[in-house]
């Protein structure tokens, strides 16, 4: 029985954390590892909402830290599925910081995580189709295939000459 298709909004997940002393480095900024942990949690929840199954982290794309988040600031993490493949989903995470006393909000970073849905034995299982609704969702959906092929090539699970989407953006077929 095919699983019912879902929209990105069905997977939208928001998580808020307060940066406490135990979360910080010697400069009193949020440690990168703690932030990556929170990113993994929020994106796994979004993936589970899409798959209605257990999911495991398969890969994490580049995480670039644009702006440090200070002790006492609030971290808001937003995640939603951008595309579903046969047994995996790509999730986009956006992280923002906020200093409540000053009212200042600022972007911190973003990333793409990939999860695989598994059964109780840990074997990959099929996931529902994702249908984008907005222009932004369609752009993320379209780019997901290129990001997936890049991940597979870098992980040596796909030969570069098989990455047709990557070839097209670099015009390698001409």
C-alpha positions in Angstrom: 0.0 0.0 0.0 1.6 3.3 -1.0 2.1 5.9 1.7 0.2 9.1 1.4 2.2 12.1 0.1 2.9 14.9 2.4 3.8 18.6 2.2 6.8 20.3 3.8 4.5 22.2 6.2 3.4 18.8 7.6 7.0 18.3 8.8 7.7 21.8 10.1 9.4 21.6 13.5 10.6 24.4 15.8 12.8 23.9 18.8 13.9 26.6 21.3 16.8 26.4 23.7 18.4 28.8 26.2 22.2 28.9 26.1 23.3 28.0 29.6 26.9 28.0 31.1 27.3 24.2 30.5 26.6 24.8 26.7 29.4 27.4 26.2 33.1 27.5 25.3 35.7 29.6 27.1 34.5 32.7 25.1 31.0 32.2 26.6 29.6 31.3 23.2 27.5 28.3 22.4 29.7 25.3 21.6 29.5 24.1 18.0 29.0 20.5 19.1 26.1 21.4 21.3 24.4 23.3 18.4 25.0 20.3 16.0 23.4 18.0 18.6 20.3 20.3 18.8 20.3 20.5 14.9 20.3 16.7 14.7 17.4 16.4 17.2 15.1 19.0 15.5 15.8 17.6 12.0 15.2 14.0 13.1 11.8 15.1 14.5 10.9 16.7 11.1 12.0 13.5 9.3 10.0 11.3 11.7 6.9 13.5 11.0 7.3 12.8 7.3 8.1 9.1 7.6 6.1 8.1 10.6 8.9 5.8 11.4 12.2 5.6 13.1 14.9 7.5 11.3 18.7 7.5 11.5 21.1 10.2 10.5 22.8 9.3 7.2 24.7 12.5 6.5 25.2 16.2 7.4 26.1 18.7 4.8 28.4 21.7 5.5 27.6 23.6 8.7 29.1 27.1 8.6 28.9 29.2 11.7 27.9 32.7 10.6 27.4 34.3 13.9 28.2 33.1 17.5 25.4 32.7 19.9 26.2 34.1 23.4 25.6 32.8 26.9 22.0 33.7 27.9 20.8 34.1 24.3 17.9 32.0 23.0 18.5 29.6 20.1 15.6 28.9 17.7 16.0 25.9 15.3 13.5 25.4 12.5 13.5 22.3 10.3 11.4 20.8 7.5 11.8 18.1 4.9 12.8 19.4 1.5 12.6 16.2 -0.5 11.9 12.5 -0.1 13.8 9.8 -2.0 13.1 6.1 -1.9 14.0 5.5 1.8 15.7 8.8 2.7 14.6 12.4 3.3 16.6 15.6 3.2 15.9 18.1 6.0 16.8 21.8 5.9 17.6 23.4 9.3 17.8 27.2 10.0 19.2 28.4 13.2 18.7 31.9 14.7 19.9 33.5 17.9 18.1 36.1 19.9 19.2 38.4 22.7 15.9 39.0 24.5 16.9 42.0 26.6 18.1 43.9 23.5 15.5 42.5 21.2 18.2 41.6 18.7 17.6 38.6 16.5 20.3 37.3 14.1 20.9 34.3 11.8 23.5 31.8 13.1 23.6 29.0 10.5 21.8 26.5 8.4 22.5 23.0 7.1 21.0 20.0 5.3 20.7 16.7 7.1 19.8 13.4 5.5 17.9 10.7 7.3 17.0 7.1 6.3 13.7 5.6 7.5 14.2 2.1 9.0 12.0 -0.7 10.3 12.4 -2.3 13.7 15.3 -4.4 12.4 17.2 -1.3 11.1 16.5 -2.0 7.4 15.7 0.9 5.1 12.0 1.2 4.2 10.1 3.3 1.7 9.0 6.8 2.6 6.1 8.9 1.4 6.4 11.3 -1.5 6.9 15.0 -0.6 5.0 17.6 -2.6 6.3 21.2 -2.4 3.7 24.0 -2.3 5.5 27.3 -2.2 8.2 28.7 -4.5 10.8 28.4 -1.8 9.8 24.8 -1.1 10.1 24.1 -4.9 13.6 25.6 -5.0 14.7 23.5 -2.1 13.1 20.4 -3.6 14.8 21.0 -7.0 18.2 21.6 -5.4 17.9 18.5 -3.2 18.7 16.1 -6.1 21.9 18.0 -6.8 22.9 18.0 -3.2 22.1 14.3 -3.0 24.3 13.5 -6.0 27.1 15.6 -4.5 26.8 13.7 -1.2 26.9 10.4 -3.0 29.9 11.3 -5.2 31.8 12.6 -2.2 30.9 9.5 -0.2 32.1 7.3 -3.2 28.7 5.8 -3.6 28.2 7.3 -7.0 30.6 7.8 -9.9 31.1 11.5 -10.9 30.1 10.7 -14.5 26.7 9.3 -13.2 25.9 12.6 -11.4 23.7 14.0 -14.2 22.3 16.9 -12.2 25.8 18.1 -11.2 27.0 17.8 -14.8 24.1 20.0 -15.9 24.9 22.9 -13.5 28.6 22.8 -14.6 27.6 22.3 -18.3 29.9 19.3 -18.5 27.8 17.6 -21.2 28.5 20.4 -23.8 
